[in-house]
Amino acid sequence: MRSELRLGGGLCKSAADQLNLKPGTPVATGIIDAYGGTLATILADNHQKSQQPLDCITRRVSFIGGTSSNYVTFSKDTLTCNGADGPYPSVLEGYSLIYARQTAAGAFIDHIITSHPAYSSIYDIAVSLGIGVHEYLNQILYELAGNNRSEYAEDVSKLTAHLHMLPYFDSPEVDQPQRGMITGLSLDKSHQSLAVLYLASIQALALDARYQLEKLKKSGYDFELLIPTGGLAKNQLLLTEHINILNMPAAISEERESMLLSGAITGSVAAGIYGSIEDAMRAMSRYHDRIEPNQQLFDFYEKKYDKFMKMQKCQQSWE
């Protein structure tokens, strides 16, 4: 495995001179960011001295959230799933990977926010407070739910009881040509209405993730732990909605920049520090917390998912 990760004879002289390094310094093969985030987290344990068996990756799903999002899981068999990408051979010998994708996750949320009449003033306030727009919208939602401590409350989720959304504003599945859809709109142009729309967009992505993962389960995949990483996963509100809607616990990585960690993992193997990619993953990947879903919201989200699926079927009937 080490020889496969190491490229040629390492840095050539001209590159080494530019980087102020020695010629021949080992160089690892590159890796796509989503796969890198998965590589850096999927085998994580919560204790330095404990080691997960490699086959635990078949019971986990990696959530890489960003402008686009991916949900990656593994199998010892090459199981196919309609609408998912793969299965593909994995760098972990004996395992194949498959992923469900949301081609415009972060971009979809940003579109919902920036197209609202209140966006300009929301942006100005967030800048004046020295925080991001998402963080300020989260604060508005906490206040609407009667929780001024800026912590997550059950009543936050229920602010969208009247508002339902399909997030397919960009590239729907080939065999199911859905489009974006919102029901429950009003003429409200306030900051609060934008915050609730933003929450509905977050929930729509999590509901679609459940839809995608349930298809993978029907195809023979099995997972019981969510491993979140990427920019979107740093949004506590978005992450909590995913955990609750998927009804699946999540392991929170110690290293927030897991894509960079994957470079250290592959580089350490190429340099001979570790003898295999699995050894490097076990040595360098940890999670520090495990968040459980809120079972008191289970019935609420079952109703939300039922409406989500009915919206899909209704739209399909128009085709």
Buried (B, 14 or more C-beta within 10 A) or exposed (E): BBEEBBEEEBBEEEEBEEEEEEEEBBBBEEBEBBBBBBBBBBBBBBEEEEBBEBEBBBBBBBBBBBBBBBBBBBBEEEBEBEBBEBBEEBBBEEBBBBBBBBBBBBBBBBBBBEEBEBBEEBBEBBEEEEEEBBBBBBBBBBBBBEBEEEEBBEBBBEBBEEBBBBBBBBEBBEEEEBEBBBEBEEEBEEBBBBBBBBBBBBBBBBBBBBBBBEBBEEBEBEBEBBBBBBBBBEBBBBBBBBBBBBBBEBBBBBBEEBBBBBBBBBBBBBBEBBEBBBBBBBBBBBBEEEBEBBEEBEEBBEEBBEBBBEBBEEBEEEE
